């Protein structure tokens, strides 16, 4: 039996696809649509139930927790390659697939994590649905409900090829604190970044990694549409936060989820190599031997290491 080539799947226009593009290509051979919704317990939302109630036709649910490290001390960190290979193939994804991921949060809470994980394991043909399920529904495109059918048989296998340059460890972050050519960008809400608000996970210290800059992940989307802000707006956000896109950027957050929203936003703007600290604050904030800062970041103009605040 001859396996289909990569050309059998529709080519993706980039790391982002519009609802119109997905509607026009839905059902094409080789195109796999994944619902990557995930929520913190405090949000009191059941992602699997919501998937059964309303989803894009033909979508498969991609369980972030099940497809993470099954023996972690930290939430949903990267699994071993063979574990992710099993998850990908169960969802109908092979090396020849084009994958579109979405979530139902309205703010790209978790779908970017699925996007980033596939990218980390070597799949280049993966994109995020801009605006997610909410924007899809507002435009009047079809949805379906009920128990999904079986995942389609995979044409070929998925071969995980980890791209280590997209990942940072705790040891890497210790080196990044003092590195002049690296900037750490924290995507948590401002109250948690400065150490005023408590962390949603019990036992974590308050504050941030020394030298980090704060760009809350919710600022990356238009609150009216759930779509990503324009490239111009993104660069303005970075400038106001003192982030220099020319440096090596590392995204961090509470548990390595919304940090991936930063990596995706930067990829949309042509910065393809933004890394993610996988352990994020779940790891850093749990250890007494790691340095922590509180209060607002000392923000200078991008490239200015003086630490002087902007006028």
C-alpha positions in Angstrom: 0.0 0.0 0.0 1.4 3.4 -1.0 1.1 6.0 1.8 0.0 9.5 0.8 2.7 12.1 0.6 2.7 15.3 2.5 1.0 17.1 -0.5 -2.2 15.1 0.3 -2.9 17.5 3.2 -3.8 21.2 2.5 -0.9 23.5 3.0 -1.2 25.8 5.9 -0.8 29.6 5.4 1.4 29.9 8.5 1.1 29.4 12.3 -2.4 30.9 12.2 -5.4 30.1 10.1 -8.7 32.1 9.9 -12.2 30.6 10.4 -12.8 31.2 6.7 -9.7 29.2 5.7 -10.7 26.3 8.0 -14.3 26.3 6.8 -13.1 26.2 3.2 -10.7 23.3 3.9 -12.7 21.3 6.5 -12.8 17.6 5.5 -9.8 17.8 3.2 -7.7 14.6 3.3 -4.8 14.9 5.8 -6.3 17.9 7.7 -6.8 17.1 11.4 -8.7 19.5 13.7 -8.0 19.3 17.4 -9.8 20.8 20.3 -7.1 21.5 22.9 -9.3 23.1 25.5 -8.1 23.0 29.1 -9.0 25.0 32.2 -7.8 25.5 35.8 -10.0 23.9 38.4 -11.0 27.3 39.8 -12.6 28.1 36.4 -15.1 25.4 37.0 -15.3 24.4 33.4 -15.3 20.8 32.1 -13.5 20.8 28.8 -14.5 17.3 27.8 -18.2 18.0 28.4 -18.0 21.2 26.5 -16.4 19.4 23.6 -19.3 16.9 23.5 -21.8 19.8 23.7 -20.3 21.9 20.9 -17.3 21.5 18.6 -16.1 22.1 15.1 -17.3 19.3 12.8 -14.9 16.4 12.8 -12.7 17.8 15.5 -10.9 15.5 18.0 -10.4 16.2 21.6 -6.7 16.5 22.6 -6.3 16.0 26.3 -3.3 18.1 27.4 -3.0 16.4 30.8 -3.1 12.8 29.4 -0.7 13.7 26.7 1.9 15.1 29.1 4.4 13.5 31.3 2.5 10.8 33.2 4.9 10.8 36.2 5.5 14.5 36.9 6.0 16.5 40.0 4.8 19.4 37.8 1.6 19.9 35.8 1.5 18.9 32.1 5.2 19.0 31.3 6.4 17.5 28.1 6.1 13.7 27.8 8.6 11.2 26.5 8.6 11.1 22.6 7.0 7.7 22.5 4.2 8.8 24.8 3.5 11.8 22.5 3.7 9.6 19.4 0.9 7.5 20.8 -1.2 10.5 21.6 -0.7 12.0 18.2 -1.6 8.8 16.3 -4.7 8.3 18.5 -5.8 11.7 17.3 -5.3 10.8 13.7 -2.0 12.7 13.2 0.9 11.4 11.2 4.0 13.0 9.6 1.9 13.8 6.6 -0.9 15.6 8.4 -1.7 19.3 8.6 -3.1 20.1 12.1 -5.3 23.0 13.2 -5.8 23.4 16.9 -8.3 25.6 18.7 -9.8 26.0 22.2 -13.0 27.4 23.6 -11.5 29.8 26.2 -11.8 33.0 24.1 -8.3 34.0 25.0 -6.1 31.2 23.5 -5.6 29.8 26.9 -4.5 26.2 26.0 -4.6 25.6 22.3 -1.2 27.2 21.9 0.3 24.6 24.2 -0.9 21.9 21.8 0.5 23.9 18.9 3.8 24.3 20.6 4.1 20.7 21.7 3.6 19.4 18.1 6.2 21.9 17.0 8.6 20.8 19.7 8.2 17.2 18.5 9.0 18.2 14.9 5.7 18.8 13.1 6.0 21.9 11.0 2.5 21.8 9.5 0.5 22.8 12.6 -1.4 26.1 13.1 -3.8 27.7 15.5 -7.3 28.7 14.6 -7.3 32.5 15.2 -10.2 33.4 17.5 -10.9 29.8 18.5 -14.3 28.2 18.8 -16.0 31.5 19.9 -15.1 33.4 16.8 -16.0 30.4 14.6 -19.5 30.4 16.1 -19.9 34.2 15.9 -19.3 33.9 12.2 -22.1 31.4 11.9 -20.0 28.3 10.9 -21.4 24.9 11.6 -20.8 23.0 14.9 -21.7 19.5 16.0 -22.5 17.8 19.3 -22.8 14.4 20.9 -20.2 11.7 21.3 -17.6 11.9 18.5 -16.9 9.0 16.2 -13.8 7.1 16.1 -10.6 8.9 15.1 -9.8 8.2 11.5 -7.1 5.7 10.8 -3.7 7.3 10.6 -2.1 7.2 7.1 1.4 6.5 8.2 2.9 7.1 11.6 4.0 10.1 13.6 7.7 10.4 14.1 8.7 12.6 17.1 11.9 14.6 16.5 12.4 16.9 19.5 13.6 20.4 18.7 15.5 21.2 21.9 16.1 24.9 20.9 12.4 25.5 21.7 12.7 24.3 25.3 14.3 25.7 28.4 15.0 24.0 31.7 15.5 25.3 35.2 19.2 25.3 34.7 18.8 27.3 31.5 16.8 29.9 33.3 19.4 30.3 36.0 21.8 31.2 33.2 19.3 33.4 31.4 18.9 35.7 34.5 22.3 37.3 33.9 22.6 36.8 30.1 22.6 40.1 28.3 21.3 38.6 25.1 18.3 36.8 26.7 15.0 38.1 28.0 12.5 36.2 30.1 8.8 37.2 29.4 6.3 36.2 32.0 2.7 35.8 30.7 0.9 35.7 34.1 -1.5 38.4 35.2 0.2 41.5 36.6 -1.1 40.8 40.2 0.7 37.4 40.2 3.8 38.7 38.5 4.4 41.4 41.1 3.5 39.0 44.0 0.4 40.7 45.2 -2.1 38.1 44.2 -1.8 34.4 45.3 -1.0 31.7 42.9 -3.8 29.3 42.0 -1.6 26.3 42.9 -1.1 25.8 46.6 2.4 26.1 48.1 4.0 28.4 45.5 5.8 31.5 46.4 4.8 34.8 45.0 6.7 36.9 42.6 8.7 36.3 39.4 12.1 35.2 38.1 14.5 38.0 38.5 14.8 40.3 35.5 11.6 39.0 33.9 9.3 41.3 31.9 5.5 41.0 32.1 3.2 40.7 29.1 -0.1 39.2 30.3 -1.4 36.6 27.9 -4.8 38.2 27.8 -3.2 41.2 26.2 -2.3 39.1 23.2 -6.0 38.9 22.0 -8.7 41.3 21.1 -11.3 41.0 23.9 -14.1 41.6 21.5 -13.3 38.9 19.0 -10.8 36.6 20.7 -8.5 37.0 17.7 -4.8 37.8 18.0 -3.9 41.4 18.2 -2.2 42.9 15.1 1.6 42.7 14.6 1.8 46.4 15.3 -0.1 46.1 18.6 2.0 43.2 19.6 5.3 45.1 19.0 3.8 48.0 21.0 3.0 45.7 23.9 6.6 44.4 23.8 8.0 47.9 23.7 5.9 49.0 26.7 7.1 46.0 28.6 10.7 46.6 27.8 11.0 43.4 25.6 13.5 43.5 22.8 12.4 41.0 20.0 16.0 40.9 18.7 17.1 39.1 21.8 16.6 35.4 22.6 13.2 35.3 24.2 11.9 32.8 26.7 8.3 32.6 27.6 7.2 31.5 31.1 3.9 31.5 32.9 2.1 29.5 35.7 2.6 26.0 34.3 4.0 26.3 30.7 0.6 26.7 29.0 0.1 30.4 28.3 3.8 30.8 27.7 3.1 29.0 24.5 0.6 31.7 23.5 3.5 34.1 23.6 5.6 31.7 21.4 2.7 31.5 18.9 2.1 35.3 18.9 5.8 35.8 18.1 5.8 33.2 15.4 2.8 35.0 13.7 5.0 38.1 13.6 8.0 36.3 12.1 9.9 35.4 15.3 9.9 31.6 15.0 12.4 30.5 17.7 10.9 31.8 21.0 11.5 29.1 23.6 9.3 28.1 26.5 10.3 27.3 30.1 8.4 24.1 30.5 8.4 24.0 34.3 7.5 27.7 34.6 6.3 29.1 37.9 5.0 25.7 39.1 8.6 24.6 39.3 10.4 27.9 40.1 7.9 29.1 42.7 8.0 25.8 44.5 11.7 25.8 45.2 13.2 27.8 48.1 16.7 27.6 46.5 15.8 29.7 43.5 15.8 33.5 43.5 12.5 35.5 43.4 11.7 39.1 42.8 8.5 40.9 43.7 7.1 44.2 42.5 7.0 45.6 39.0 9.7 44.9 36.5 12.3 47.7 36.2 11.5 48.5 32.5 13.8 50.4 30.3 13.6 50.9 26.6 14.3 47.7 24.6 18.0 47.2 24.5 18.5 49.5 27.6 19.9 47.5 30.5 20.0 50.5 32.8 16.8 49.4 34.6 15.5 53.0 34.6 11.7 53.2 34.2 10.3 54.8 31.1 9.1 58.4 31.6 
